[in-house]
Amino acid sequence: MGVSDFTILAPRQQGRELDPPFYEWVFPDGSRAAQFYRMPSGYLLRFPGLADFEVAEEGSRISCFPAPGVDDATPHHLFQSQVLPVLLGNRGRYVFHGGAVEIEESAVVFLGQSGRGKSTLVASFASSGHRLLVDDGLMLEPCDDGFQVAPGHPSVRLWSDSEKILSKSGVERAAALHFTTKTRFLAGSGLAYCDQPRPLRVAYFLGDGGAQETVFRKLTKAETLMGWAKNSFLLDVEDPAIVASHFKRIAALTDALVGYELDYPRRLDELGRVRKAIVEHATSEGATS
């Protein structure tokens, strides 16, 4: 993408900015995950209590200022998993809040904001033999007959209430990170991983978990377009040229692929039935959409 200079500088306190952020990422509990500010020379991406990233306007120079006391691994992880995806989105790439697994040599993707169960669903598939492509930071690439999913980092991050999906399989745990209580599990014998791109077969946008059984609803083109838009990684959501270009790209994606809303009971003991329903749907209706 042309990032020629990523530098981690000395820690500094996060001051109060004069202007309010023009955009925020908010956790389900209402706390701020990230705040986006404009600066005279570019942007400031703030991860409260963790680090500030100053991004030159053209996106080629990034300076990171960790908050005091933050461990060395956190700035690198934030850059790879959060900062780089929004920069790629600004540069015209297809990057989304979503995970993907391989089903019959094709990619099936699950999209939704934090708390919708993407990682739990992806981990359940990957620990049952359907290889993991990516846990989050879903990247799509145009190809001759549509789009393909690029493989991401070979790991899955889970909250404590979902850890037993992989703990029972003896999957290796990565070192804990300063900024999250999630546990990161590494791909291996108990967590299958696919390191090659796979053609995109079907996209599922996750519901709120209110369903009592697994339910699929075919979305209209307008609903599918808004689903991709709401789950996009994009740095400047108020720049008219960037937003217009982004909507043009996701309109092409919407034309190429029907989207489905997927809802199911959020109980671990239901995951086997949920997986079976998704495989059946993805290899029948999803394949002919």
C-alpha positions as CSV (number, residue, x, y, z in Angstrom):
1,M,0.0,0.0,0.0
2,G,3.0,2.3,0.1
3,V,3.7,2.6,3.8
4,S,7.4,3.5,3.6
5,D,7.9,4.7,7.2
6,F,6.3,3.2,10.3
7,T,8.1,4.3,13.4
8,I,7.4,3.7,17.1
9,L,8.6,6.6,19.1
10,A,9.0,7.3,22.8
11,P,5.9,6.9,25.0
12,R,3.8,10.0,25.7
13,Q,0.6,10.8,27.6
14,Q,-2.5,11.1,25.5
15,G,-3.6,14.7,25.8
16,R,-7.0,16.2,25.3
17,E,-7.6,17.2,21.7
18,L,-9.1,20.7,20.9
19,D,-11.6,19.3,18.5
20,P,-13.9,16.4,18.9
21,P,-13.1,13.3,16.9
22,F,-14.8,13.1,13.5
23,Y,-15.3,9.4,13.9
24,E,-15.2,6.8,16.7
25,W,-15.3,3.0,17.1
26,V,-17.4,2.1,20.1
27,F,-17.4,-1.2,22.0
28,P,-20.8,-2.9,22.8
29,D,-20.4,-1.6,26.4
30,G,-20.2,2.0,25.1
31,S,-16.5,2.5,25.8
32,R,-14.3,4.0,23.0
33,A,-12.2,1.6,21.0
34,A,-10.7,4.2,18.7
35,Q,-11.0,7.9,17.9
36,F,-10.2,9.6,14.6
37,Y,-9.0,13.2,14.5
38,R,-7.9,15.5,11.7
39,M,-4.5,17.2,12.0
40,P,-3.0,19.9,9.8
41,S,-0.7,17.3,8.2
42,G,-3.0,14.3,8.2
43,Y,-4.8,12.3,10.9
44,L,-4.5,11.2,14.5
45,L,-5.8,7.7,15.3
46,R,-6.1,7.3,19.0
47,F,-6.6,4.0,20.9
48,P,-7.5,5.3,24.4
49,G,-5.0,4.2,27.0
50,L,-2.9,2.4,24.5
51,A,-1.3,4.4,21.7
52,D,-1.6,7.4,19.3
53,F,-0.8,6.9,15.6
54,E,-0.1,10.1,13.6
55,V,-0.7,9.4,9.9
56,A,0.7,11.7,7.2
57,E,-2.1,12.8,4.8
58,E,-0.8,10.6,1.9
59,G,-0.6,7.6,4.3
60,S,3.0,6.7,3.6
61,R,4.4,7.9,7.0
62,I,3.0,6.7,10.3
63,S,4.4,7.6,13.7
64,C,3.2,5.7,16.8
65,F,3.4,7.1,20.3
66,P,2.6,4.3,22.9
67,A,0.9,5.4,26.1
68,P,3.2,5.1,29.1
69,G,3.4,1.5,30.5
70,V,2.1,-0.2,27.3
71,D,4.0,-3.3,26.4
72,D,6.1,-3.5,23.2
73,A,3.8,-5.9,21.3
74,T,0.7,-3.7,21.5
75,P,1.7,-1.0,19.0
76,H,2.7,-3.6,16.4
77,H,-0.5,-5.5,16.9
78,L,-2.7,-2.3,16.7
79,F,-0.9,-1.3,13.5
80,Q,-1.4,-4.6,11.8
81,S,-4.9,-5.3,12.9
82,Q,-6.5,-1.8,13.1
83,V,-4.4,1.0,11.5
84,L,-3.3,-0.8,8.4
85,P,-6.8,-2.0,7.4
86,V,-8.2,1.5,7.5
87,L,-5.3,2.8,5.5
88,L,-5.9,0.1,2.9
89,G,-9.6,1.0,2.8
90,N,-8.7,4.6,2.1
91,R,-6.4,3.4,-0.7
92,G,-9.2,1.7,-2.5
93,R,-8.9,-1.9,-1.1
94,Y,-11.8,-4.0,0.0
95,V,-11.3,-4.4,3.7
96,F,-14.1,-5.3,6.2
97,H,-14.9,-6.3,9.8
98,G,-15.4,-9.9,9.0
99,G,-14.0,-13.4,9.2
100,A,-13.9,-16.3,6.7
101,V,-13.5,-20.0,6.5
102,E,-13.1,-22.5,3.7
103,I,-16.0,-24.7,2.7
104,E,-15.6,-27.0,-0.3
105,E,-12.6,-25.0,-1.5
106,S,-14.5,-21.7,-1.5
107,A,-14.6,-18.9,1.1
108,V,-17.7,-18.3,3.2
109,V,-17.6,-14.9,5.1
110,F,-19.2,-13.7,8.2
111,L,-19.5,-9.9,8.8
112,G,-20.6,-7.9,11.8
113,Q,-19.4,-5.4,14.4
114,S,-17.7,-6.4,17.6
115,G,-19.9,-8.7,19.8
116,R,-21.9,-10.3,17.0
117,G,-20.0,-13.6,17.3
118,K,-17.8,-13.6,14.2
119,S,-14.8,-15.1,15.9
120,T,-16.7,-17.7,17.8
121,L,-18.3,-18.9,14.6
122,V,-15.0,-18.9,12.7
123,A,-13.3,-20.8,15.6
124,S,-16.0,-23.4,15.7
125,F,-15.6,-24.0,11.9
126,A,-11.8,-24.1,12.0
127,S,-11.7,-26.5,15.0
128,S,-14.1,-28.8,13.1
129,G,-11.9,-29.1,10.0
130,H,-13.1,-26.2,7.8
131,R,-9.9,-24.2,7.4
132,L,-9.6,-20.7,8.7
133,L,-8.9,-17.9,6.2
134,V,-9.1,-14.9,8.5
135,D,-10.6,-14.0,11.9
136,D,-11.0,-10.2,11.3
137,G,-9.7,-7.7,8.8
138,L,-11.3,-9.5,5.9
139,M,-9.7,-8.5,2.6
140,L,-11.3,-9.2,-0.7
141,E,-9.6,-9.0,-4.1
142,P,-11.2,-8.8,-7.5
143,C,-10.5,-11.9,-9.7
144,D,-11.6,-13.1,-13.2
145,D,-15.0,-14.5,-12.0
146,G,-15.8,-12.3,-9.1
147,F,-13.9,-11.9,-5.8
148,Q,-11.6,-13.9,-3.7
149,V,-10.7,-13.8,0.0
150,A,-7.1,-13.3,0.9
151,P,-5.7,-15.3,3.9
152,G,-5.1,-13.3,7.0
153,H,-3.1,-13.9,10.2
154,P,-3.2,-17.6,11.2
155,S,-4.9,-17.0,14.6
156,V,-8.3,-16.4,16.2
157,R,-9.0,-14.2,19.2
158,L,-11.8,-15.2,21.6
159,W,-13.5,-13.8,24.7
160,S,-13.3,-16.0,27.8
161,D,-16.9,-17.3,27.4
162,S,-16.0,-18.8,24.0
163,E,-12.5,-20.1,24.8
164,K,-13.6,-23.6,25.6
165,I,-14.3,-24.1,21.8
166,L,-10.5,-24.3,21.3
167,S,-9.2,-25.0,24.8
168,K,-10.5,-28.6,24.6
169,S,-8.7,-29.1,21.4
170,G,-5.3,-28.2,22.9
171,V,-4.8,-25.3,20.5
172,E,-1.7,-23.2,21.3
173,R,-2.2,-19.9,22.9
174,A,-0.2,-16.8,22.0
175,A,1.3,-14.5,24.6
176,A,-1.3,-12.2,26.2
177,L,-1.6,-8.6,24.8
178,H,-1.7,-5.5,27.0
179,F,-4.9,-4.0,25.5
180,T,-7.4,-6.9,25.5
181,T,-8.6,-9.7,27.7
182,K,-9.3,-11.8,24.6
183,T,-7.1,-14.9,24.2
184,R,-5.4,-15.4,20.8
185,F,-5.2,-19.0,19.6
186,L,-2.6,-20.0,16.9
187,A,-3.4,-22.1,13.9
188,G,-2.0,-25.7,14.0
189,S,-3.2,-29.2,14.4
190,G,-6.3,-28.2,16.3
191,L,-7.1,-25.1,14.3
192,A,-7.0,-25.7,10.6
193,Y,-5.7,-22.8,8.4
194,C,-5.7,-22.1,4.7
195,D,-2.8,-20.0,3.4
196,Q,-4.1,-19.6,-0.2
197,P,-6.8,-17.2,-1.5
198,R,-10.2,-18.8,-2.0
199,P,-13.1,-17.7,-4.3
200,L,-15.8,-15.9,-2.4
201,R,-18.9,-18.1,-2.4
202,V,-21.4,-16.4,0.0
203,A,-21.5,-13.5,2.5
204,Y,-23.5,-13.7,5.7
205,F,-24.2,-10.5,7.8
206,L,-24.7,-11.5,11.4
207,G,-28.0,-10.7,13.2
208,D,-28.3,-9.7,16.9
209,G,-28.6,-13.3,18.2
210,G,-32.3,-13.1,19.0
211,A,-33.3,-16.0,16.8
212,Q,-34.3,-19.3,18.5
213,E,-33.0,-21.3,15.5
214,T,-30.7,-20.8,12.5
215,V,-32.4,-18.4,10.1
216,F,-31.2,-17.1,6.7
217,R,-32.8,-14.1,5.0
218,K,-31.9,-13.1,1.5
219,L,-31.1,-9.4,1.5
220,T,-32.1,-6.8,-1.1
221,K,-29.3,-5.1,-3.0
222,A,-29.8,-2.0,-0.9
223,E,-29.6,-3.9,2.3
224,T,-26.5,-5.8,1.1
225,L,-24.8,-2.5,0.0
226,M,-25.4,-1.0,3.5
227,G,-24.2,-4.2,5.1
228,W,-20.8,-3.9,3.3
229,A,-20.7,-0.2,4.0
230,K,-21.4,-0.5,7.8
231,N,-18.7,-3.2,8.1
232,S,-16.0,-1.4,6.1
233,F,-12.6,-0.3,7.3
234,L,-12.2,3.3,6.1
235,L,-10.1,6.0,7.6
236,D,-12.0,9.2,6.5
237,V,-15.7,8.6,6.4
238,E,-16.3,12.3,5.8
239,D,-14.2,12.8,2.7
240,P,-16.7,13.0,-0.2
241,A,-14.2,11.7,-2.8
242,I,-13.1,8.7,-0.7
243,V,-16.7,7.8,0.3
244,A,-18.0,8.1,-3.3
245,S,-15.1,5.9,-4.6
246,H,-15.7,3.4,-1.8
247,F,-19.4,3.1,-2.5
248,K,-18.7,2.6,-6.2
249,R,-16.5,-0.4,-5.2
250,I,-18.9,-2.0,-2.8
251,A,-21.7,-1.5,-5.4
252,A,-19.7,-3.6,-7.8
253,L,-19.3,-6.2,-5.0
254,T,-23.1,-6.1,-4.3
255,D,-23.8,-6.7,-8.0
256,A,-21.5,-9.7,-8.0
257,L,-22.8,-11.4,-4.8
258,V,-26.1,-11.7,-3.0
259,G,-25.9,-11.2,0.7
260,Y,-27.8,-13.0,3.5
261,E,-28.7,-12.0,7.0
262,L,-27.8,-14.9,9.3
263,D,-29.1,-15.2,12.8
264,Y,-28.9,-18.1,15.3
265,P,-29.0,-18.8,19.0
266,R,-25.8,-17.6,20.6
267,R,-25.2,-20.8,22.7
268,L,-22.1,-22.9,22.4
269,D,-24.1,-26.1,22.6
270,E,-25.9,-25.0,19.4
271,L,-22.8,-24.5,17.3
272,G,-22.8,-28.0,15.8
273,R,-26.3,-27.5,14.4
274,V,-25.5,-24.0,13.3
275,R,-22.4,-25.1,11.4
276,K,-24.4,-27.9,9.6
277,A,-27.1,-25.4,8.6
278,I,-24.6,-22.9,7.2
279,V,-22.8,-25.6,5.2
280,E,-26.0,-26.8,3.7
281,H,-27.1,-23.3,2.9
282,A,-23.7,-22.2,1.5
283,T,-23.4,-25.2,-0.8
284,S,-27.0,-24.9,-2.1
285,E,-28.8,-21.6,-2.1
286,G,-25.6,-19.6,-1.5
287,A,-23.9,-21.3,-4.4
288,T,-26.6,-20.4,-6.8
289,S,-27.3,-16.8,-5.6
